[in-house]
């Protein structure tokens, strides 16, 4: 029976070529637009959520009241991170980092600027980026170690092994390459290409012990058994313990939520980029619904031309249920062709779309989950778009 349904559906598609091309093209363009938006949404939802310990990594945030309004910020003084680690046994590791202008790197006559940061040895424990060679913790435990990303290492040394070689920073400071890491992925909010030891900054007097100098971001990783809500209750008065400023309260905010929920009002997260994602998710749904409505309208307009077909089938003994299934199979087949057309558009448009948004989006075609979702997508679209025409045309009374 199902083979018969498929044969008839295929013949009907071929018989009405113009109608089929318009239907497949319109539905395909709508699907392509929604798929591109969903690829972007998937990318946004993955930012800073891929670390091995994402569920235990937190950013330090602080609140204070100014003229009756609670203000939130995520910058801390230099001694904040080490003091946090020493004070609370629940904290497994901490790291500080700087966010400064690019620095000049020089090897021989080769010089260029790169986005550098000074970090603590715990940085690569919290943020598990791929290490190509060397020991990142050792490199950041001495004042003169330096960690390069793969691209920077190749720019400086070509095909030579960079390990143990010297890089001059700002034509003044010599650093020894002690580790090379893979270029940071697109789905991280860190854009650094060179990592330097925070110890070097301290040895040069660039990181003072004044608790009022909020110049560094601090991150912490809690032990697995730690309840962050209970910890934050103890942690709230941390700044007050170390300074005379009693108006500041401290709290840890999940790193996995930082990209999406970093908008604070009255000291509480109220959203952020997630609002934009929801908006575009709604846009994708509207585009898809419009494409389905267009399909329904075209199919309904064709219903009179197929009244004879329905009549002959009913006189031959076909029940309404069989006719409904026949028209739904035809609708799903059109959805399948439309989806294939949509994927062709996506494959062509994805590089341009990536360039437009400024992020290198990964092709979803190599992800098994994508094809599972695609199957569901085709079935839902086919049934959603074909249900009304199927029940309408199957209701014709040949008498």
N, C-alpha and C positions, 0 to 999 in steps of 0.2 A: 504493500500500500504506500509506504513512504517513498519507495522508488518511483511509483507512479506520480505522487505529488511533486517530486523533484523534476521529473520529465516534463510534466504539464507546466510547472512554474517556469522552467527554462524556455519552453516553446512560447509561452505568453510574453516573456521578456524579449525574445527575438522578434516576435510578431509585431510588437509596438516599440520599435527601435527608438523613435524620437522621444516618446514618453519615458522610456527606460533611461535614455541618456540624460534627460533633464532631471529625472528623479535621482539617479545615481550621482550626477554631478552636484546637484544642490545639497543632497544629504552628505556627500563626501566632503564638500567644502566646510559645512557646519561641523562635521566630526573632526576634521583636521584642525580647525580653530580651537575646538574644545580640548583636543589632545595636546596641542602645543601649550595651552594654558595649564593643563594638568601636569605636564612635564615640569613647567616652571614651579608650580605649587609643590610638587614632590621635592624639587631641589631646595626650595625655601624651607620645607619642613625637615630636611636632613641637616641643615647647617648646625655645626657644633654638637651633633648628636651621635657621631660615629666613633667617638673615643672609647677605648676599652672600659673606662671607668666613668662613663658619662653620667651615670646615676648617682655618683658620689662626688662629683666635681662641682664646686660652687664659686661664684664671684662674690667678693666682699662689697657690700653696699652700706651706706650710712644715711641716717636721717637727722635733720635738725629743724627747728622751728624758727622761721624768720618772719617777723611781723604777723604772727598768727597763722602763717602758711607753712606746712611741712615740705621741706625740700629734700630731695634724694640725690646722691651722687656716688660714684664708684671709684674715687681716687683716695689714696691713703698715703701716710708718711712712710719714709724708708724703714724705720724700725718696726713697723706694724706687722709684717709677715713673720719675721723670726719670733716676735713676742707672742703672736697668735699660736705658733707651733709649740712654744715652750709652756704656755699657760694652760692649754687644753689638751689633755691626753686623747680626746676623741679625734684630734686632727692628725692624720697620717702624714701629710706633706703639704707644703705651701710653696708658692712661687710669686715673685714680683716681676713686673715687666715695665719697660719704658715705652712711650709712644712719642718718638721724636722725629725730626726731619731726617731724610736720608744722609748717610755718611759716605765719604769718598774712600774707596778701596783701591789699593795700588799694589801691583806685582810687576816689578821692572818698569817698563814703559807703558804698561797696560793699566789704565785708571778709569773708573766709572763710579757712579753713585748707586747705592743700594739701600733698601729699607732695613735698617738694623734695629735691634733691641737688646737691652741688657736684661738677663733673666737669671734666676736661681737654678741650682742643680736639679730641683724638683720639677722643672717645667716639662720635660719630656716624660716624666712619670705621670703627670696629670693629663697631658695632651699627647696621646700616643701616635705621633707622626712616624712614618716609616724611616728607619735608620739604615743607610746604605753601608757605611763603614765607620769604625771608631766607636768610642764610648761617650755618649752625650753627657752622662753624669760626671765623668772624669774631666771632660773638656770644660765644664762649667764650674768645677770645683777649684780651679786654679785661675789666677788673675789674667794670664796671658793666653788662654785657650780661645779658639774660635770655631764655630760650627757654620758650615756653608750649606746652602741648598745645592742640589745637583747642577742646576743651570748656572748658578754663580761660579761654582767650582770649574765648570767647563769654560766659562767666559774668562776666568783668571788663568787657568793652567792648561786649557786645551785638553788633549787626550792623556796628559801626564797624570800620575797619581798625586793628588794634592796633599795626602796625609804627611804631616811633619813639616810642610813647607810654610814659609812666612808670608803673611799678608800685612801690609801697612795701612793703618786707619788714619785718615786725615793727614797723611804724610808725616805723622808724629809718633804713633804708637804701633809697636810690632806685636803681632799675634801669630801663634802657631796653630795651623789647622789640625784639629784633633778628632773631628768627626764630620761626616757628610750625610745629610738627610735628603730624602726625596722632596721635590718641590711640594709645598703645601697644597692640598687639594682645594678646589674651588669652593667647596661647601664648608669653609671655615671663615670666621670673621678676622682671623689673623692674616696679615699680608706681608709678614716678615720674610726676608731672604737670607739674613745673616743673624746669628745669635752670639752674643758676647756675655762673659761672666759678670754678674752683678758685683762680684768681688772686686773687679777692676774699677768699677764706678766708685766703690767705697774706698779703695786704696788711693784714688785720685782726689778724694774729698768731695766727690760729686753727689754723694748721698749722705746728708747730715742726719743727726739723730733727733732733730727738732720735730715734735709731734704735730706741729701746726703746718708743716710743709706737705700739702697733699699733691704729690706729683707722680705717684706710681699706682698702677693697678695691682691688686693682690687677689690671688686665687687660692683656694684650699680644697684638699681632698679629705673627706671624713672616712673613718673606719666603717666597715660594712655594717656593723651592728648599731651604728649611731642613728638616732631619730633626730632629724634636722630641726623639727619644731621644738623639741625639748632643748636641743643645743642652742637654738636662737634665743631662748628665754634666758639662758646663762650668759650668752654672748652679747646681749643687748647693751650691757654697761661696760664693755671692754675699753672703749675710748676714755670713759670716765675714770676707769681704774688707773690709767696711765697719764692723764692730764688733769688740769683743773677745769676743763670744759665739761660741764655736766649736762649740756643741752644736746649732745650728740648720742644717738643710739645706733648700734651696729647690727647687721643681720647678714646671713648668707643667702644668696639667691641662686637657684639651680642654673648651671651653665647651659643645660639643654633648653632652657626656656628664655635665655637672655636675648636671643635674636628676635623672638616673636613677642615677648611680653615685657619689654624694657621701658614701657611708658608708666611712670609712677605719678599718682596723685594722692596727696595726704599720706605719703609714706607707704602706699600699697600699689602693687602692680594692677593696672586697669586695662592692659592691652598693649598695643604697639603695632608692629608690622603684621600681626595676625589679622588685624582689621582689613588691611589691604588684600591679604590672601583670601579672606572670606568674600570680599568684594569681587575679586576676579573669579573665585569659585562660582559665585552667583552669575557672573557674566558668561562663564563657560556653560552653565546649565541653561541659561536663557538662549544662547546661540543654538544649543542642541535642541531645545524645545521648538525654536522657530523652524529649524530644519525639519523636525518631525511634523510640525503643523503644515509646512509646505508639502511634505510627502502626502499627508492625509488629504489635503485639498486637491492635489493632482489625482490621487487615487479615487476620491469621491467624484471628481469631474469625469472620470473614465467609467463610472459605474453603469451609466446607461448603455455604453457600448458593450458591456459584458452581461446585460440582462438576458440575452438569448442563451448565452453559455450557461448561466445559472438555471434557466428554464429547462434546457435540454438535460442537464445533469439531474435536476429534481425529478423530471419525468422518467429518467432512466433508473431512478431509485436512490439517488444520493440524498442523504439526510442533511439537515442544516449543520450538524456538527462536522461532518466530512467536508462541507464547503468552507466552513470557518477555518479548519486546518489547512485546506488547500490554499486559501488566500494568505494565511499567516506564513506558510512555507515560502510562498512567493515573496512576501514582504521581507522575511529573514534573508532570503537569497539576494534581494536587492540591497539590503543592509550590508551583507557580506561583500558584495562588489563595491559598494560605497566606501566601506572601511578600507578595502584594498586601495582604492583611489585616494582616500584620505592619508594613508600611510605613505604613499608616493609623494604627496604634497608635503607631509611632515619631514620626510627624508631630505627633500630639496630645500625646504624652508628653515630647517633647524639651525644650520650654520649662520644664516642671516638673522634669525631670531636671537641666537646666542650673542651675536655681535651687537644687536640692538639693545639688549638688556645689560650688556657688559659682563656677562658670565658665560663660561664655557660649559654649556649643558651637555650631559652625556646622553648618547643615543640610547633609547629604552629598548631597542630591538634585540639586544643580547641579554635581556633580563627575563628569565622564565615567568616571573610574576606578571610581567607586562602582557604576555600572551594569554595567561589565564584571565586577566582582567579584560583583555580584548575580546575573548570568547563571550564573557558575560555582557560586555558592552554591545556586541553585535546582537545577541539574543534580546536584550532589553530594548534596544532601539527598534529592532525588527518587530517585536511584539507590541511595543508602545505605539509605533507609527502605523502598524497594520491592523490593530484591533478594531478601530472604528470602521474602516473600509470593509474589513472581513465580515463583521456583524451586519453592516448595512447591506452589502451585496448578497449575503446569504439569506437575507430576510425577504428577497424578492419573491412574489407569488406568481408563478407562470400563468395561472388561470386569469 
